[in-house]
């Protein structure tokens, strides 16, 4: 193959970690400690899905966060290098977009000639050896991406991203990046002798970028199936002399049957002959690790293998460092793997009270590298990006259609219609499901969204959407929409007609499971018992709390198909809503719900989040119920038009009491 497609042999940091290991305080990895004269320990370290989180700081909440930040991961990189005689550091993609620093750099600062992006500055400080691309590298367009990666002191590889259309043979594709690099570095064996090893790295991006970023890529790029590209290029790497082949797969782990252009193809990529180990990412999960991987064939989430080969996924936002340790053994003039271990090492843990405890401090050089951009980002998130024509508050979100939930649904609907407009689902009606997150309860009397009318800043979005969920969409029937709402109606206690001041809210039902579905209208009949329990099991077959459910002014057709946009938690089965699970998912977005809300506000300029009263309670003459809210709720009593609410005095622990007149 052409020499245009490999990196000339280098040894720029061959024994950097060996020098650090000289400290008597360092506990060497067993491979380094026991390597024989013809054996050597090679440690491969991965970061993935950094999403511009250089600092341990949540810009949305505008406060420090000990669970995140490359500056923290950097601190364990130093100690982890010291445990090994030889090491290499890679990044597995999604470094360029995903927090307000990324948006600030793209939309406000820009990339001028000679500029180096703060996340690249941080990586250069840490001495990365190679990186690959994730899907979020394309969010700001190809030109911007190339300016950013041009500032790196290390190469990027991607074997399945082509310029224009695919060739008949993957090896004839006109690629934007080298498909792989072969790094030749000196390694020290157990006897202290140095000899070269050639480690090949090949990179892959999810083919779905052509859907997710079609506006940036259409007519300019194309993607090839990950496994197909690997089968073409890995033999070329071996022919060129690679002793060891490492796949950098910005693609998750999926046990479903293999599909062409599969998004999460890492399990099947690991099965490609010639690949020795695989770094994964994209799913924001941890592998090896519990639960998420149970029951997937050819996957060992304890040992850390895919198809019998070592594999790691290192969380997200710098939460973990992925480690694959290889015990290499000399085989003639080349090396082979004699043994391996895999782990994802965290930067924090939780104590007995589930409180986050940082395991490491910041690495000062990384903080310094991005300090100016961090300060500028703080100014950016505190600066208005749009206006809201009405206040955004959640004081009555559990008893009436609510502006804080309304704006989330508006943003989700706006986003998903654009995402699906060129798909087979483009003609299906779109509904949006959203729940109030800040609604008092255990959070206390101040735990409510409260953003006044007027300017709205990026950090206010955290008040609207607490969690870093991503957008997903399901296709379900009208009957399944009804059952979704029946499950949500478990928020309320059963009311006897004529009862006075009964407790309204079911305290065992979390507010984040009280989904409002926008795009339909309905009433909730509290004289009926719950249809489902908290696990989604039918407990009252004849119960129908959801009354007068209508779409476009007519009773909903039980068989009609609807797209419902929600988040990854709900679409994946979170909350145990009946029949809502991953098998119904038709769209998995690369974007968080928070990012979508920000974009919606920026695009609209001024948003009108006034609730449209698409749901209410069915009247129960002579019946009243009591619920708690924050004392500030009294300011907004007059705004609530769909139900009658009265001030009912003071509650306990700082709450105020209100009366719902049914």
N, C-alpha and C positions, 0 to 999 in steps of 0.2 A: 504494500500500500504506500501511498505517498507520504514522504516525511513531513508533509504539511500537517499531518494529523497526529503528531505526537510531540511531547515536550522533551527537549534534549535532556539527557541525564543530569541531575543536580544533586548536590549534597549540602544545601545551604544551611541546614540545621540538623545534621545527621545525629549528633550526640548531645544536643542541647539538654535533653532530659537526663542523660547520663551524668552530666556535671551536677545537676540538682540532686541526684540520688546519692551523692557522696555524704550527705548529712546522716549522722548516726541516728537521728530521730525518725528517719523515713523507714517505713516497713515496706520492703520490696514485694511486688507481686510474686507468688510462688514460681511463676515461669522464669522471672529474672533471677530468683534465688537459686533455682535448681538446674538451670540450663547447663547442659554438658558442653564439651568442646566443639561439637558439631551442631549445637543448637543455639537459637537466639530468641529472645522475647521481643515481639513487636506489638506495641499498644497503639490501637487506632481509636481516636476520640472524635465524637460527633456532637455538634450542635445542630438543631433543626427548628424551624418555625419560630425564629427569633422575633419576627414581625416588628422590627425597629426598636424593640425593647432593650436598649442599651443600659438605661438606668433602672434601678429597682423603684419605679415610680409609676403609679396609675394616673395618667393625665386626665382621664375622665373624672375620677374622684378627686383629683388634685391633691394627692397625698402619697407618701411612700408606701411601697408594697414589698414585703420580704419574700414573696413567692416568685419573683420575676427579675429579669435583668441580666444581660450579658456581662455586666461589670461584676456580678456575683458569680456567674458561671466561670468567669475568668479566674476568680480566686481558687476555685477547685481545680481548674486546668493546671495551675502551677503545681499543686500538691500531687495531682494524679500523674503528671509527667514524671515527677520525682520518684514514683513507685516503680517506674519501668526503665529498663536500660535504653530502649529505643522507642520513639513515638512519632506519630503523624496526626495532624489535626485537620478535620474537614468540616464544611458546613453543607447541610443537606437541603437548603432552599427555604423560600418564604422569609426572606430577611428584609425586603424593601418596603412593604406596606403592612398596615395593620394597627397602627396607633397614631395619635395626632402628630408625633414627630415626623412620621412618614408623610402625612398630608401637608404639614408645614413645609417640608423640604420640596415637595412636588408642586404645591399650589402657590406658595408664598415666596420661598427662597429661590427655587429653581436651581439648575445645575449649569453654571457657566464654565468656560474653558479653564481648566486647572483646579476646579472645585473637587473636593473629595467628600462624599456623603458620610455623615457621622457613623453610620453602622459599618461602613467600610473602613473608616479611620480606626474604629475599635478592633475590627478583625485584623487589620494590618499590625496593630500593636501586639496582638496575640500570636502572630506568625502562623496563620493558616497555610496549609499546603495545597489545598484544592477545594473548590466548591461546585455545587450544581444549582440549577434553577428550580424554584417552586412556581406554582400557578400565580401567586401574588406579585411576582416580579413584573408581570405584564399589565398591571392595573393602571399604570400611568403612561403606557405606550412604549413602543420599542425604542424610540430615540432616547427617551429618558433612561430606560434600563441600560442601554449601551454606555451612556455617559457615566452612570453609577459604577458599573462593573469595570469600566476603564480605569478607575482609580485604585483597583485592588493590586496588591503585591503578589498575588497568587492566581493561577489559571481557573477558569470556569469550563465545565464540560457539560454537554447535553447531546445525546445521540439520537433524539427523536423529534427535534425541532428543525423544520426545514424552511428554506426561502421559497415561497410559492408552493407549487404542487409537488406531490411525492413522485419520485422516480420509480421505475419498474423494479429496481433493486435497491434496498436500503443503503448499500455502500456507494450508490451513485447519487444519493440525495445531496442537494446543495444545502449544507448545514450552516446555521448561524455561528455555532461554536464547535470546537473540536469535540468529537464524540467521546474521546478519552484522552488521558495523559498517562504516561508511564514515568513514574518518579524513581530514579535510581539513587539510592542513599546507602551510606555505609552503616552497617549494624555490627554491634559487638556481641560475640558469642560468649558462652559460659566460661571459656578459657581466657577471655579478654582480647582475642584476635578480632580484627575488623575485616569485613569482606562486604562486597556490594550485594544488594537485593533490589530487584525491580518490582515495584508495586504499581499495578495498573488500576486506575479509577475511571469508571464509566458512569455517566449521569443520565437521568430520565425525568421528564416532567409529565404531569397528567395530560393525556390527549384532550381532555375537556376544556382546556384553555381556549380552544376554538369556539366553544359555546359561551364560556364565562366572559371572555374578553373579545368577542367578535368585532366590536366597534374599533378595537385597536389592532386586530390581527387580520381581519378579512381582506383577502387580496394580497397580503404581505407575507403570510406564514401559513404553515400547515404542520400537523403533528402526525407521527406514526405510532402505531401500537407499540407499547413498551417492550413486550416479550419478543415481538418480531424484530425490533431494532437490536435487541440484545443478542439474538441468535445470529445476526449478521456480523456484529462488531466484535464480540468476545473472541471468536476464533482468530481474528486479525490481531487482537492484543496478545494472544498466546504465541502467534507466529512471530510477532515483533519482540518476543523475549520476556513478556511479563511472567514473573515467578508466581505472583499472587494477583488475582483479579477481584476488586472490590466494587460492588454496585452501589452507587449513590442514588437511591430511589426516592424521589419526592412523591411517594405513592404509598398508600396504606396497605393494611392486611385484610383481605376479604376471603372468606372460605367458600363463597358461592362458586358455581361452576365457571371456568374461565370463559371470558367473553372477548370478542374483538374490541380493541380500544378501551380496555377495562381501566377504570379510574384507580382502583386500589389493587394493583397487580403484583405487589411485592412477593406474595407467596409463590406465584407462578414464575416470577422473575428468578427467585432463588433456585427454581428447578432447572434453569438453563445450564447446560453443561459448560464447565469452565469457570463459572462464577464461584468464588470461594467463600465470600461473606457479603452481607448486605446491610446497608444502613437504610432505614425507612423513616417516614415522617408523614406529614399532611393531615393525619387524623387527630393530632393533638392528644395522643394517648402515650402510655408508657409500656414498652416491651423490652425485656421480659417483665411481666407483671400480671396481676390477678384479673379475674372476672371477664374482661372484654374479649378474651381470646378462648374462653372455654368452649370446647366442642368443635373447634376448627381442626380438621384433619391435617396431618403433616406439620403441625405447629406445636412447639413445646414452650409454653409461656413461663416455665420454671427454669429450664436450662437456657432458654433464649435461642431457639432454632426455628428456622423455616426450611422445610424440605431437608432437614438434617444439617443445615449450614448455619453458622452463627449469625445472629441478626439482632438489631437494636432499634428502638424508636425512643427518642430522648425527650418526650413531653413537648412543651411549647413555652415560648417567651423566656427561654433560658432556665426553665425550672429544673432541668436535669442535664447531665453530660452523659452521652452514650459511650459505652466502652466495649470494644471487642479486643480481647487479648489473644494473640496468636503465639503459640510455641512453634517456631519454625525449625525445621531440621534440614541440614544440607543433604542434597540428593545429587551426587555428582557435582556439576557446576551450577545447579539451581537449588531452589528451596521449595519445600513442601510443608503443609500444615500437619504437625504431629498431635496437637491438642489445642483447645480453645476454651475461653470463658466469655460470657457476655453479661453486661449489667447496665442499668441506667441509674446513675448516682445523682441524688437530689441535692439542691442547694438549701433546703429547709426541711423541717419535720413539724409535726403537730404534737403538742404535749397531751397529757391526760384529759385536759379540758378542751381539746381540739384547737387550742390557740396556736397560731403559726409561730415557730421559733426559727430564726435564721441560723444556719449552720456555718456561714462564712460572712466576712465583711467584703466591701467593695474592693476591687483592684484599682488603686489610685490612677494608674496610667490610663486605664480605660475611661474612667470618669473624666479625666482631664481631656482626653481626645475628643469627647462629644459635649463638653461642658457648655460651650457657646450656643450650640444648637438646642441643647436642653433648656437653657434659659430663654431662648427665643420661642421655644415651643410652649413654655409656661405662659408667656405673654399671649401667644396665639390662642390657647385654649380658654383664656380668660377674656378674650375679645369677642364681641358679638359676631355671629355668622349669619344671623337672620333675626326675624322678629316673630313673635306670637301675638295674634290679635286678641287672645283671651288667656286668662291665667291657666296654668297647668297644675292641677292639684289632684290628689287621690283620696281626700278625706271621706268622700262618699262613694268610692269606687266599688264597694261591695254591695251597695244598695240601689245604685242608679247608674245609668250610662254616664261615662266619665271622660273628661278631656285628656287625662294622662294616658288612658288606654286608647282613646280615639286616635291620637296622633301616631301611636305605634302602628295601628291598623292602617291608617292612611299611608304611612311610609312603606309598610310591607306590601300593600296592594299595588302601589306605584311601582315598586321594584319588581315584583314578580310578573306583572303584566309585560314589562319590558323584557325580562329574561325569557319569557315563554312565547313571545310574539312570533318567533320563527320555528316553533316546535309543533309536534302533533297535538299539543294541548292548547293551542292558541285560541281555539273557539269555545273552550269551556268557560263557564262563568267562574269568577274568582271571588272567594270569600277570605276573610282574614280572622285568625284566632289570636287573641292577646289577652294577657291577664295582668292584674295589678300586683306589683312586687312589693311596693312600700305601702302597707295598709295596716299599720299599727301592730296589733297582736303582741308577740313576744319582743318585737323591736321597740315597743314603748310608745308613749303618747306623742313623741316627736317624729316617729318613723313613718312619714308621709312625704310624697312628692309635693313640692310647693315652689313653683317657678312663676313669678308675677308676669302679667302681660307686658309686652315691650321687647327689649333686646333679649336674645337667647344665645348663650355661648356654648361652645362644644362641651365644656365640662358639665353643663346642665343636663346633657343627654344621659349621664349616669344616674340622675335623679329619675329619669323616665324608664331606663332599662338597666337594671343592676348587674345582669349577668352577661358574660362574654359568649352568649349563644350565637350560633350561626343560623341563617335563614334556610328553611327547608319547606317543601311543598308536597302535599299528598293529594291524590285523587280518590275521592270517596263518593258514596251515594247520598241522596237526600235523607235516607233512613239513618245512615251513619252520622250525618250532621245532627240529626235529632238526638241520637244516643250520646254524641259528644256533649251536647248541651244538657242532657239529662244527668250525665256524670258531673258536669260543672255545677249543677243545681244542688249537689250535695253540700254546698257551702252553707245551706240554710237548714234550720231545724223545722220539723213538722209543726204547723200551726193548726190548732182547733179553731173553727169558725166561731167568732165572738170572744175569743180569748183576749185578755187585757195585759199588755206589757210583758208578753212572754219573751224569752231570750231568742233573738233572731238568728245569730250566727253560730254555726257548728264549729266549736273551738278545735276540734280534731281535724278540720279540713283546711289545708294550707291555702293562703290567698293566691299563690302562684299556680294553683290548679283550678282557679275560678276563671275559666276562659270565657270571654265574650266573643261571639262570632259576629263580625260585621259583614253586611251584605245581605242579611236576612233580618226579619223582624219576628219577635216572639214575646210571649208572656210566661212568667213562672208562677205556677199555682201552688202556693205553700200549704194548701189544705190537703194536698196529696203527699204520701210518704216518698222517700227516696226510692228510685228505681235500682240504683247501684250502690254497693258499698265502696269503701275507699280503695279496694283492690279491683274495682271494675266488675265485680260479680253481681249478677242480678239477685236482689233480695226481695223485690216486690214486682212480680211479673205484670200486674195490672196497673201499676203506677205510671202516670204520665204527667209529670210536672210541667213539661214544655207544652204550652197551648198556643194555638193560633200561629204556628210557625209558617211563615210566608216568604216566598222569594218573588220579587218584582210584583208584589201586591196580590199574589195568588198562593193558595196552599202549596207547600213544597211537594214536588213529585218525588216519592220515595225512591224511584229508580234512577232519577236524573243524576248525572255525574257532575261533580264540582271539584275545582281546584281549591284547596284550603291552604293558605300560606301560614306558616307557624315557625317554630324554632326546632333545632335538632333534638332538644330534650323531649318535646312532646311527640314529634314525628317518629322518634326512635322508640317510643313506648313509655316515656317518662310520665308518671302519674297514673299509669295503668288504665288509660281510657279505653273503653271497649272497641276492639277492632282497629285501633290506631297504633300502627307499628311500622317498622322499616319496610315491610313488604308493600306498603301503600305509597312509599316515597317515589316521586317522579322527578324531583329536582333537589339537588344538594348544592347550595350556594357556596361560593368561596368567601362570602362576606358575612361579617357579624351583623346582628340586628342593630347594634349601636351604630356601626358605620353607615348602614342604610338610612337610619334616622337622620344622621348628620347630613348625608348627601341630599336627602329629601328637603331638609330645611334650607340648605345652600341653594338648591335648584329653585325652590319656591320663593325664596326671599322672605315672604311673610306667610306664615302658616295660620290656618284657622282651625284650632283643635276643638272647637265647641262640640259637645256631645250631640249626636243626632237622635238620641232617645230611641234606638232601634229595639231596645228591650225594656220591659218593666214588669211589675208584679200584677197578676190577675187580682182584681178587687175582691176583698173579703169584708163585706159590711160589718161594722161593729168590732173589728179586730185591730189590735195594735201590737207592735213588737218593739223591743228595746235593743239598741246596739251601741257600742263604744266608738268614739273617734277622737281625734286630737282636738283640744280646745279651740284651735284656730279655724276649725271647721265652721264655727258659728258665723264667720265672715262671709261664707259662701252659701248659706242656707237659701237665700233668695234666688241663687242661680239655678237651683235644682227644680226643674219644671215637670219631670216625668212622674215623680212621686211626691207625696206630702210628708215632710219631715218636720218635727218640732224639737226644740231644745227641751231636754228632760233633766237638766241639772248636772251635778258633778258626779263623776265616777271615782273609781279607786286608782291609785298609782298615777295620778296626773291626767287620766282620761276624762273626757266629757261624755255625758249620756245623751242619746237622741232617740226620739220616738218615731217609728215608721207607722203611719196611719194607712192601713190597708183597705 
